[in-house]
Each structure stands twice: as structure tokens, then as C-alpha cells.
Amino acid sequence: MNKALNRESEPWMMGGKAAVLLYVISETYFGTETPGRSWLLLAYLIYLALNIAIPCIPYLPARLLLSGFSAAASAMAALRLDPLFALLIPFNLLELAAASRRPVLGAVVLTAVPVFLLPAGPRPLVLLTGALALLLEQGLRSLSFRLMRLEEREDRLKRDLERVTRSLHENREHLRQSEYTFKLEERNRLSQQIHDELGHAMAGALIQMEAARSLLQSNPAKSGELLGNAIAISREGLEQIRLTLRSNKPQPEEIGIHRLRLLLEELSFNQDISATLSHSGDLEMVTSLQWNVIAQNTTEAVTNALKYSGASSLHLEIQVLNRFVKAVVTDNGRGAGTIAKGLGIRGMEERAARCGGTVIADGSRGFRVTTLLPIGQDAVL
């Protein structure tokens, strides 16, 4: 982890070194008439070469060795050429301290070393530079550590998301297979029930009719009796078929409300929107045709909300009143003072009109689409 943190802070440390080096050059080369400028140039070049090579070397021991050479060269230049070269030492010492088990303590101790190697004059400036370099290095380490933690958390969240997504797909596939299996089982159950209840009845009626046909000439009375039995058996079988189909056929309100609930659940799953449903009243009063109109108008209202309103939540409320059934789709998106009736709203009005109802669209606070359909004798079918 220390190696990764050092890599993150290298550009900033190089910038700090460059700034201090420019200050040293301006003061030692241009600021005073110092003899032996060629030695100054040599010192600058040695420092540049060593510190440019440090981030280019991947091996940590070699990098630490170069940092040590650079600190030693800066100390030699401070003793032989100009004390201001000591300003360059803290950055290399911080690089050495970063490899220790206690980087903060090592950095403080090593940063204070150059102060005792100098005369009293430049000591405050060197101490200030060392303190600023230490603060820069520790701040960069802290930020780099936080960045690494955030990256690790992001990777962990990505893995969790992939796992949840994969599990969701598997569950959906399992649900699809379960639904298909349920349909097969239901078809098998109906087939077996019809065979058990109707097959035997039809077989008995067929036997009775065959016997009646054979006795038609020799014993008309018995033939008529057998034929009557066959007719009664057939009538009972047909009644049994009707009762079986009626008991297995779902009620219109069950189909209608579950169809709407499925529509909103798919909307919440596939879109970034919260969709809810509520209902009140006797849903058995709503006919199949009215459920179809409500479902189609709800689908159209949802489509308009996704395209134009930018809503984050949507609610469908169905109320069965004394004379009307009211379906209201509301969202929290951008409303409109005036609503232009396009093909979608006209289509909703036409569907409602075929049932004797009407559609009211309001955009004062979000979009609100209300479908009113008459109940009972008021319905025009």
C-alpha cells in the first residue's frame, strides 16, 4: 500500500522539489555574485538528474538509494557552495522516511536533521521548508489513502452489483420457468378433470345410444328409454363442462387489477421511477371492457410521463363510486399550464367515449390524467 501511495503523491512531490529548486537557483545563481558558478550548475544538474530518475525506477531499494544520494549531494552543496542548498534536503529525506514502519515519526526526525548542519542564519528558512514539505507529504498520503479506500469500495460495490444483477437474472429465469411449469400443470389438471368428469359421461351416453339403435326395431319402448338416458347423461356432461370452466375462469377484476399491478412493477424495474397502485370500492362492478380501457389509458399516461414530465414517482388510483369508476394517473414531474391534445390524449378520449366515459388531463401540478367510466346502465357498450 505504501508503494501505491507513493506513486499517487509523486507528481506533487516533484512539483514541490521544482519550486524549491527554482527558488534556490534564483537566490544562489542570480541573487548574488558567487564565485565558482560552474560548481553551482553542476550541483543543479546532479540534483535534477537524481530526482528525475527517482520516479522512473520501479524498484524501491534503488529509488531509496537515489534519494539518499540526492540528500547527500544537497548537503555537500550546502556545506561547500551555499547554505540554501539545504532547502532541497527535506524532500529526499521524506522519501526515505516514507519507507519506514513509522513514516510520520521518521519524517519529523529526518526533516529536522538539516537544521543542525547549518549556520544560524538560514535555519528558520530551512525549518519552514521542511515543515511545509512534511505537511505536503502527509496531506498527499492522506488524500491518496482516502482515494484508495474509495476505489476499493467502488470495486466492492461493482462486484456486489454484478452479483445482485446475476442473481436477479437467475431469479427471473427461474420465475419464467416456474410460470411455464405452472401453466403446463394447470393444462394437465384441466385435461384430467375434463377426462374424468366428461369422458365417462360421454362414454356412457354413447353406449346407451348404441343400445337404443339396436333395439329401435325390436323394442321401440326400450329404445326410447335408452335414448332418453343418453340425452340426460349428455346434458349432465355439458353442465359439468360449464361448471368446470366457470370455476377455473378468473374474474374480470382479478385480471384487470393484476394487469395494472404488473404494468407498474415492470415500470419501476425498468425505469428510474417509483410507481404505486391503490384502489377502493367494489371492483366487481367494473366490466372487462372498462378494465381494458383503464389499462390502455394508463399505459398511454405512463408513456407521456416518461417522455415529457421527467417524473420520479407515479401513482395510479382506482376508485369505484356509485355511478362511475375513476382511474387517476398522477406524477410529480414538470406540469404545463396548457396541454396540447396530441394523438395520445385523443386516443384515450376515444377509448373512454366508446364506454360512455370521458378523460380529463390536468398539468397544473405535475401531470394528472383522470378516466371516468359509467357503471351499470350508464355504460354505452
Order of alpha helices (4+ residues) and beta strands (2+ residues): alpha-alpha-alpha-alpha-alpha-alpha-alpha-alpha-alpha-beta-alpha-beta-beta-alpha-beta-beta
